[in-house]
Amino acid sequence: MLYIVIAMTGFLIAIQAGCNATLEKSLQNPVLSAFLSFCAGTAALLLAYAVYAAITRTPMPRAAQWSSVPWWGWVGGALGAVYILCMVLTAERVGSGIFVGLTVTATIVASLVMDHYGLLGFKQHTAGPGRILGGVLMVAGMLLIGKF
């Protein structure tokens, strides 16, 4: 079931590219469009947090918890903003297939490296022949999508 939810989230990324491209096309301002996309996401997360906190009765983190976060834990939102801005600037020009394909392929390759070395707090998962072949096939698939 978890894998189905993750796969369905992948469908949302392709839809998101179209939504953000439409927003930029209408407003003709890529930075404002990316910002508004983030505002909508922030509002959705605030609602999700309120529901989660009410259901689980989870208290706010204490000061020690906030200060224990490694530096890289704080840059995820900024990296997401770069992704959204890139999407707004390029997805309509290259198409959803190329945009999502390239970003997913690059994500897979980067993830294989991060897993192999256990970077950024991930548990180490050695990049054996199967994982490497999978990454190569992702690159090959992207090349095919880009050519046709």
Buried (B, 14 or more C-beta within 10 A) or exposed (E): EEEEEEEEEEEEBBEBBBBBBEBBEEEEEBEEBBBBBBEEBEEEEEEEEEEEEEEEEEEEEEEEEEEEEEEEEEEEEEEBBEBBBBBBBBBBEBBBBBBBBBBBBEEBBEBBEBBBEEEEEEEEBEBEEEBEEEBEEBBEEBEEBEEE
